[in-house]
Amino acid sequence: MYLKYFGLSEAPFSIAPDPRYLYMSKRHQEALAHLLYGVKGGGGFVLLTGEVGAGKTTVCRCLLEQVPESCDVAYIFNPKLTVEELLSTLCVEFGIEIPPGNTSIKVFIDCLNKYLLDAHARSRHSVLIIDEAQNLSVDVLEQMRLLTNLETNQRKLLQIILLGQPELGQMLERPELRQLAQRIVARYHLGPLNKTEVAAYLKHRLDVSGVAAGTRQLFPDNLIGPIYRLSGGVPRLLNVLCDRALLGTYVQGKERVDRATLDQAANEVFPPPAGGGRGRRMLFAGAAVLAVLAAGLVIYQKDQPTSAAPPPAPLAAAGSPAAGPASAARVLPALLAWPADEPRAESQRQAFSALFKAWGSDYQGPASCQQVGSLGLACRTSKGNLGELRRLNRPVVMSLRDVERKEPAFFATLLKLDKDSATFAVGSKTTTVALTALADQWSGQYSLLWRKPPEPYTPLRQGDRGPAVAWLSRQLALFDGAGSGKDAEPVFDAAMVRRVKHFQLSQDLEADGAIGPRTLMRLAGLGDTLAPKLSAAAEK
C-alpha cells in the first residue's frame, strides 16, 4: 500500500528470504563462509545454528546462488520425515531413479551409492542441505551419519549441511549422537545484529528497494535505539516492525516514522505484556483504517492524482461488479495446496505429465527423460530462483512444501508466471496463486525440458571450427545482432569468447566464456518460437 507514497519500487521489509536483501554483517559473512566451506569441503557435517528469524535460510539462499557449476545440491526444507521418506526425498532431489513403490532402505542406499560414485567419477560434488534440522529425529540423524560412510579411498562422497535452531546443537550433545557430533568439521552460531548493524541493515534494505528511498530518511537516527531494543536485533522481527511502522506512517500522511508510530507498530505486531495491550492495538488498527478511508476521500474530492497524500483504498468487495483487477489480485490464494480429493502419491507423475503435455508429448514414466532425445529435447534438474525461471521462460516442475497441512512435499507444474502471480497445474486442477506463495513453499529446485542444439554439442576450445561453432555463432547473433557466420566458417576465437561472456553477464551467469550446461540451455532458448513459455512478454 505504501510503496508509491514513499517512492519505493518494492517492499523493503518483506520476510521472504530474498538474497538481494541479505545484509552481510560480520556474523552473516562468517556464516556464509562456513556454508561455502561445506559445499567445497571433503565430507562430514557442517552445522549452522541461530535463533528463529536470525537469517539462516536467507544465508542459505545466498549460498545456492554461489554454488559452483560442478556441484549438485539436494535441499530438504521439511525434515519431519522417517528414514525411508528421507532417503526417498534425497533420491528425488538428486534425480535418482528408484524402483516404483520401493520402501527398502537397502535399495535406497544402493541407488544413492551408485549415483554418488558415478558423480565422483564425473568430478561432480554432491551436497545435502537440510533446513529446520532441529526437527530431525534421532533415527534420521543416525541414518545421515551412515550416509557419510559412502566414500572412496580419497574422499567422502556426500557433504551434509545442517541448518537449525539452537536446540539442534543441544540434540547433538546427546550420548547416542556422539558419533555424528565427532564428524562435524565446521560449526557456527548466527546471533542477532547489534545496534550499529541495525542502522546499516535498515539503510541496506531501503537502498535495495528503490533509489528514491536513499534521498529521504524514513527512520530518523533517534529511532535506531528503540528499534534495536524492540526487535532485539533479530532480522525477521526488524522486518515485521519496520513494515508496520511504514504502514502507520503512510496512513497518517507523515513524511517519516516517529516514535509514537513506532510504539503503536510494536503494539500491533509483538505480543502484549500480561494483562493488557489489546485495546490499544485495536484502537491503532481502527485508526489506520479510518486514515486510509479519509485519505482516499480527500484525494477523490480534490481530484489531485499527484498529491503526496496516500491513494484511496479500493472499497468494492472482491467479485462484485465494481471490483477491478487490483481487487481481484488481492484475493488470490496465498498458498498452493494439494487437492484434498486426489492421492498425493501421484503428484510427481501428474506434474511431469503436465510438463510433457506443454511440449506436446506424453509422459511415459521415469525413463521419459531418456526418451525425449528423439524429440530433440533434454531434461534438466537444477537449483535457482524466480529471476532464473523468468529468463529461461519455460514451464518447470517444482517440489513444494504443504504449509497448511504440515504434510510431505508435493510436485506441481508452473505453467505461467506473471509479475505478481503464478499459475500451476497441481494434480488434475489448474490454480493461480499470489507469487508470495513461493517464498514459503519452494525450495528453489526445478526440473524442465529444453530444446537441444541440432548438432551434438561438445566442449569447445579456442581455434575450433565446425557445426557446433556455427550454431553458437547463429545463436549469439540472435542475442547481439553481430555477424552470424553465414559468409564464412566461424571460429571459436577470442572475439567469440567475449561475445559469450557478454551473453553470460546478461543472464546472471558466471562470465567464464565456457559453454557449460546452463549457458548452453540459455543459448538454445534464443529464437525458439515453438517452445511453451511462462510469459509471452518475456520474449519481447
N, C-alpha and C positions, 0 to 999 in steps of 0.2 A: 504493500500500500504506500510506503513512504519513499520508494526509490527515486521517482521523478522529483519529488519535493526536495530531496537532499542532493540531487544531481549524481546519483549512483547508477551504475549500469546493471548491477546485480546485488543480491542480498549479501552484505558483508559478514553477517554473523549467523549464517546457516550452520546447523550442527552436522551436515553431511561431511564425510571425510574426504574433502577435495584437496588433493596435494598442492594445488596452486595457493591455497590459503595457509599452508603449514608455515608457521613462524619458527624458524630454526634457531631456537635458543641453544645455549651451550649444551643443555641436557638433551634436547632433541637431536642435535648433531651427533652426540655420543651414542644415543640410542640407534640412530640410523647407521652409524659406523659399525656397531655391533651386528646389526642385521646384514649389512653388506659383507662383513666378515663371514657370517653364517652362510650366505649364498656362495661365496667363493672358497669356503673352507673345505677341509678334507674329511668331514664326518663328525659324528657326535651331535650333541644338542646345543642350541643357543637359546637362552632364556631372557625374555624381556617382560618385566612386570611393571605395573603402575596402577594408581588409583583410577576409579571409574571417571572417564572424561579427561584423562591426562593427555590423550593424543596418540595412544598406541596404534590404533587402527589407521589413523591418518599417516603416521610414520611408515606403517606397512604399505599403504597405497603408494607413498613416495618411493619406497623400495621397489615395488613392482614396476615402476616406470624406469628404473635404472638396472633392471635385470639384464645381464649380458645375453647376447644372441645365442650363446652356446648353452644356456641354462633352461631347463624345463621345470616349471613350478606347479605344484599342486597346492591349492589354497582351500582349506576347510574352515568354514566360519560357523558351523553348527556342530560342535563336538560332543553333544549329548547322544552318543552312539554306542552300540555294542561293538565288540571286537569284529564280528562279521560285517556289520554296517560300515565300520571304519575302513576295513580292507576293501570292501566293495566300492565305497566312495573314492578311495585312493586310486583304484583301478580306473574308475570313470574319469577322474581328474587328469590322469596321465594318458587316457585314451587306450587303455589296455583291454583287449578282448578277453572275456571270460566265458566259460560255458553257460548257456542260459539256465537260470534257476539255481545256480551253484550256491551252496552255503558252507562248503568245506573250507576251513581255514587253510589246510594244506594246499588246496588248489589255488586259492588266492595268493599264498606266499610263493608257490612255484611260478605263477604267472608274473608276479612282481619281480622275482629274481631274474627270470628270463628277460624281462623288459629292461631291468637295470643293467644287466650285463651287456645287452645289446647297445643301450645308450652309452655305457662306458666305452665300448669298442668304437663308437662313433664320436668319441670325445665330447659327449653331452654330459652335463652335470645335473643331477636330479635333486630337487629341494622340496620338502614338505613343510608348509607353513600352517600352523593351527592357531586360529584366533579364539579368544574366550576359553583358553585351555584350562582354566580353573574348574570347568565343568566336566573334565575328563574323569572317568572312573579309574580306580587303581588297576583293574584288569586291562583297560585300554592303554594306560601308560606303560604297563609291563610289556604289552604286545609291541608298542612303539620301540621300546628298548630292544626287543628282539629283532625288529626290522633293521636296526643299526648293525646287526651281526652279518647282514648281507654285504659281502666285501670281497675284494681281490687281495693279493699279497701286498699291493701297494697302497690301497686306499679303501675307505668306506664308500659304498655305492649310493647311500642316501643321507642327505643332510636334513636335520629336523629343527625347525624354529618354533618355539612355543611362546605365544603372547597371552598374558593373562593378568588378572588382578592379584594383589599381594598374597591372597590365600593360596595361590598356586605355589609360591615359594615355600609356604608352610607345609603344604601337602608333600613336597619333595623332601622334606626333612623326616618323613616317616621311615621307620626302620625297613619296612618292606619295599621301599623305593630307593634304598641307598645305592643299589647298582646303577640305577638311572642317574641319580644325582652325581655319581662319580664320572659320568660321561658328559656332563655339561662343560663345554670348553670355553664358553663366554656367557656372562650374565650381566644384566644392567637393570636398575630400577629407575623408572621415569617419574620424577617428582613434579610438583606444581611450579608455576612461574613465580619469581619474586616480584617486588613492586616495580622495579625498573623495567623488568621484562614485560610486565603487564602493559605499561605505556607503549613500549615498542610493538607489542602484539596488536593493540588496538590500531595503531598507525599502519602497521603492515596490512591488516585486513581491509582497512578503509582504502588504502592505496591500490590494492588489487581490485577492489570492487568498482573503481571508477576514478578517472583523473580529477573530476570536479571535487571529489572528496578531499583531495590534498590542499585545496585552496581555502577550506574552512575547517576550523577546529570544532568538531561536533562534540568532543568530550574534553572540556577545559582541564588544565593541569591540576586544579584544586579538587577534581573528582577522582583522580587516579588512586589516591589513598583509600577513599571509601569503596571504590570498585574492587580494589585488591582485597580489602577486608571482607566485603560481602561475598565474593566468589572464592576466596581462599587461594587465588591464583590458578584454579583449575580451568583449563581452556573451554571445556563444554559449558561450565557454569558462567564463564565470561560471555560466551556467545548468547546464551539464553537471557542473561541480564541485560546486555547491551542492546540486543534486538528489541526487547520490550521497552527499554528506555527510549530508543529512537522512535518507536511507535507512539509512546506517550508524548514525546516532544512534537511529533507530527500532528497529532490530533489537537494539540493546544496551539498550533500555529507558531511555535517558537523556532528560533534560529539554531539553538544548540541545547544540549541536555543540561539541566540544572540539578541542584541537589534534591529539591523536592520531588522532581520527576523520577530521579534515580531511586529514591527511597520508595516511592509508590510502585515502581517497577519491581523492586526487590520484594515488596509485599505481595505482588501478583505471582511471581514465579518461584519463590522459595517458601518452604513450609513455615507457617506462622509459629510464634512462640506459644507455649502451652497456655490455653485459656483465652486466646483472643486472636485478633487479626482478620477474621473472616469478614466482619462488617466493613472494615476499611478497604479490603480487596474488592468487595462487591461495589463499594462506592466508586473506586477508581475505574472499574470496568464500566459502570454505568456512565460515568463522566466521559470516558473515552468514546462510547457510542454516541452520546449527545453531541460531543465535539465534532465528530465526523459528520453527523447529520446537519449540524449548524453550519459547518464549513461548506458543505455541499449546497445548502440553501442560499448562503451569501453569494457563492460563485454563480449560481443559476440566476439570481435576481440581478446581479450586476453585469452578467454576460461578459465576463472578462477571463477568457481562457488562459491568458498569460499571467494571471495573478499568482503571487507566491503562495497563496493560501492553498490548502490541500484540495485535491479534486473530489467531487461528490462521490459518495459510495453508491453503487447500483442498488436500488431498493426492490426491484422486481424479483419475485420468487423464481427459483430455477424451474423451468418447464412451463411457466406462464407465458402468454403471448408477448408480454413486454420484456421478457428476459432475452438479452442479446448474447453474442458469443462469449463475452467476458464472464457473464453469469454462468453459462454452460461449462466453461473451463473450470470454474471453481468446484463443480460438483463431480468431477472425475474422481474415481476411486483413488485413494492414497496408497493402496497396496494391491498387488496382484495375487489372487487366491486361486488355488487349485479347485476345480468344480467338485462340490461335495458328493455329487451323484456319479462320479466316474472313478475308476480304480487308479490310484496314484502310481501303482507299479507299471502302468502303461505310459507314463509321462514321457520317457525318453523316446520310445518308439513313435509316439504320436508327434512329438516335437520334430524329430528328424523326417517323418513323413511330410509334415508341413513344409520343411525346408526344401526337400527334394521336389515337392509339388510346385513350389515357387519357381523352380528351374525347369518345370515341365517334364519331370521324371518321377519314377516311382521308387520308394524306399524298399529295399529288399532285405533289410536287416543289417547286423554289424559289419558284414563284408561289403556293404554298398560302396563305401569309400574306395575300395579297391576296384570296383566295377565301373565307377563313373569315368574312368580314364577313356573308355570308348566314346564317351560324350564330349571329350575334350575338357573335362572338369577335374578338379582336385579338391580334397578335403584338407582343412587345417583347423587345429585347436590351439588357442593361444590365450594370453592374458592381455588385457588392455583397459581402456576407459571409453567414455562416450565420444570423446574427440576422435579417437581412432576409428570407432564404428561409423561416425559421420563421414570420415574420409574414405573408408572402404566402401560405404554406401551399398552394402549387400545384406540380405536377411541373415540372421545368425540364431543359433540355438544357445540359450543361456541356462545355467543352473541357478535357480532362485530359491532363497530361503522362505519358508512359510512362517511369517512372523506371527500371524494371528493365532494359528493352531499349534504352534511350537512343535511341528512335525518335521520329518526329514525333508530335505530339499526336493524340488521337482523341476522338470525341464519345461521350457516354453520357447516359442519361436518369435523373435522380434521381426515383424513384417513392415512396420512403418515407424519412422522417428521424426517427430516434429520438434519445434522449439521447446514446447512445454509439455508434450505428451508422447506416449509410446503405445503402439498397437501390437498386441501379441495374439498368436494362436496358442491357446492354453487348453489342452485336452481337445475336445471337439468344438470348442467355442472360440470366438474372436472377441477380445476385450481391449479397450483403450483405458490407460491409467495415466495419472499425473507422473511426470518424469521423475519427481522426487521419490517415487516408489523404489527406483533402482538403487538409491543411496542406501536404503535399509536392506534390500533383498539380494542384490547382485554382488558376487564375489570378484567380478572382473574377467572370469573365464568365458570364452565363447568358442563356438565351432561354426564354420561356414564352408560353403562351396565357392570356388573361384575358377575362372576360365584360364587354362594353361596356355602358354605360347604355342603357336602352331608347330614349332620345331622343338625337339628335345633340347633342354637348356642345361648347359654345363658351366661351371665357374669359368670366368674369363680372366685372361691375363693381358697386360698391355702388349699391343702388337698383333693380337688375334684378329682374324677376319672370318667370314663365313655367315651362314644363315642366322645364327644366334646374334651376331653383332648387327646384321642388317635389321633384324626385328627390333633390337634395342634402339637402333638409330631412328626407326619409324616411330616407336613409342615416345621417345624423347622429343621428336618433332611435334607430336600432338600436344606435348606439355609446353615447350618453349618456343615453338614456331621456327626453329632453326632448320637447316637442311636435313632432309630425311635420308640422304644417301641414295637417291634414285639414279643420279647421273654417274656415280662412281661407287666402287666397292668400299663401304665404310670400314674404318679401322678403329679398334678399341684403343685409342691413344690418350694422351694426357688431356686433350681438349674434351674428349667424350667423358673421361673420368670427372672433369669439372662439371659437366652438364648433369651427370649422375648425382654428384654431391649437391648441386643446386636443387634437383628434384627431391633428394632426401631431406634437405633442410625445410622445404615447403611442406613436407609430410610429417615433420617432427620425428624423423628417423635419424639414427646415427649417421653423420655425413662422412662415411669412410670410403665412398666411391666403389664399394664392392656390391655385387648384385646378390645379396642374401635373400632368404625366403620372404621376408617382409617387403623388401624393396621390389622383388620380382612380382609379388602379388599386387602391389600398388601400381606398378607399371602395366601389368596385364589388364588392369581395370580401366585404363585410359582408352576411351573411344569404344568401349564395349556397350553398344546400344541395345543389345538383346538381353543382357543380364537383368534380373529383377533388382529393384532399387528400394532403399529405405525412404528416400526423398528425391523427387524429381528436381527440386530446386538445387540440390547439392551438385548436380551435374552441370549446372549453368555457370 
